[in-house]
Every structure is written in C-alpha cells, then in structure tokens.
Amino acid sequence: MKVIATNKKAYHDFEILEKYEAGLVLQGSEVKAIRAGRVNLKESFVKFVKGEPYVFGMHISYLDSANPHFKPDEKRPRKLLLHKKEIAKLIGKTSEKGYTLVPLRLYFNHKNIAKLEIALAKGKTLHDKREALKRKIMDKEAKMAMKNY
C-alpha cells in the first residue's frame, strides 16, 4: 500500500470514530497526477448529494505532460464508491448533530487502485485540541527521556 497524501489537519480538528475505504471516480490524467503526488486533501470534506457521497475540495493538479485539450477541473466534486449498506449507515450517522465525514488519506491498494480513506468524525473543541497537543508533547518528552536513560 503506497500512501500518496494524508490529511494531518483532520486528526487535529476532529475526533476520529470510524474509518471506511472508498473508491474514487476519476477522469483522464487524474490517476497519473495522483501517482506523481500532486494531491491536496487539506480543506476537503465529504457530503451526500441525492443519496450519493461526493468529496468536495480535494485538489488534484493538472499534469503538464497530459493532453492540453482535456483539462478536468482541479477542485471538482468527485464521486465516492461505497457499498449501499455503508452509504445508508453513514447518511444516518451524519444526520446526527456534530458528526461529519472527512478524508484522511489517499493511497493505492495492493491491486494498484486509488482509494480514499474517509472517517466518521466529531469536531473537537479548542480545549480538546490543547489537551491533545499537551499529551503529544508529554509523550515525546517521555520517549526522549527513556532513550537518553
């Protein structure tokens, strides 16, 4: 499994509850651009449109070596491929207050197919973010002390 892009901000801003693997509907040279690592997941989110999941705000840059006459929109909504049961479950969960779907990472699986890992998440408050940062720093200091001892 080759990880192409990760959304580090999602781990900082949200508490991750469940993770799902989704396929992507891509056009033209977008797969080549993904292989080249020209992807940004920072401001992206998942939303349901007419009962189908789409990822919004995922930026896949245009490749210079691709056909110049066919330029797909770099920030267009891209459809996600999930099972019907997963879609129904996620629609029910996201309709509750405070829950959202965020993309975590984009990777190629063992069959060389681009997959997007999405997560059901709940937003953190400013207090929770500070506490998580303190805990991270304390763990890092403890590891350094153990290493130096």
N, C-alpha and C positions, 0 to 999 in steps of 0.2 A: 504494500500500500504506500503510494507516494503522495504525501501531503503537499498541496500547491499553495493554499492560502488559509490563514486562520484569522478568526475574529477575536483578538485578545480583549477588546473593549467589552464584548458580550459577557465575559467572565467577571469583569469588574463591575458592570452595571446591573447584572441580573444574577439571580439565584437559579441555577440550572436544576430542573426537576426530572425531566425525561428526555432521552435523545432518540432521534429517528434518522434513518438513512433514506434519502430521496434521490431519484434520478432527475436529470435536467433535460429540457427540450432546447437544443442549441441550433444555431443556423450557421451555415458556411464555414468560415475560417475561425469560428469561436473556439473550437477544440484545440486548434494549433496555438491560438493566443493563450489558452489556459495552460497548455504544455510549456509555453515559454514563460509562464508565471506572471502574466500581465492581468492580474485579477485583484480587485479590492473589495473586501466584504465589510469594511468598517461601518458604514451607515445603512446597511441593508436590513430588511425585515421581511417577514412572510405574512401574507394577507390572503384571505379567501375571497375570490370573485366568482359569483354564481356557483358556489359549491366546489370550486377547484382552487388548489393552492398555487400562488404565484410568489416569486421572490422579487421584491422591488429594491432598487438602489444598488444592486450588485453591478459593479463596473468591470466590464471586460474590454480592454483596449483593443483598438483596431491594429492589425498587423500590416506593416509596410509591404511585406512580400506577398500578400494576398491580392486577389483581383480588385483593382481600384474602382470598378463599376458597381461592385456589390459591397456596400458598407452597412452592416447591420448597426442599429442604434446601440451605442455602448452601454446605456443605462436602461434599456428597455425591460419591461417586466418579463420574466422567464417562468414558464410553467414548470411545476414540480410534479414528478411522477411518484405517487404513493398508492398503497392498496386502499380499497373502499372502506374497509374497517378502520384503518388508521386515519383516513380523512374524517370519517364520522366521529371518531373519538376526539380528534383534535379540534373539530368545529365545536363540539360540546364543551371541551375544556377552555378554549379561547373565548367562548361567550361569557364565561365567568369573569367577574371583575378582577383586574390585576394580572391576568395571565396573558402572555404573548408568545409568539414563535420567532426565534432568532436563528440565523445561520451561524454555525460555529466554525466549520472548516470545509474546504473544497479539496477533494482528493480523487485519485484514480484507484479503483479497486484492483483485485488480482486479475480480473478479466479486461483490464485497461479501459474501463468505462468511467466517465466522470460522475462522481456522486457528491452530493451536498449533505452534510450532517446538520440537521436542524434540531433545535431543542425547545421544549416547552419550558418557559421561564417565568419567573415572577420578579418584578423590579425591586431593586434594593433601595433603601433609604440612605441618606447621607451618613447617618450614624452607622449603619451596617457596613458601608464602604470603608469608613475609617477604621472600624474594628477589624475588618478583613485585612487591611493594609498593616495594621499593628501586628496581627497574628503572623502575617507573612514575614515581617521584619524579625520578629522574635524567633521564628523557626530558622531563619537564615543565620542569625547570631548563634543559636544553639548548635547548628551544624558546624559552623566555623570553630566554635569552642571545642567541640568533640574532635574535630580534625586536628587542631593545634595541640590538644592534650596528648 
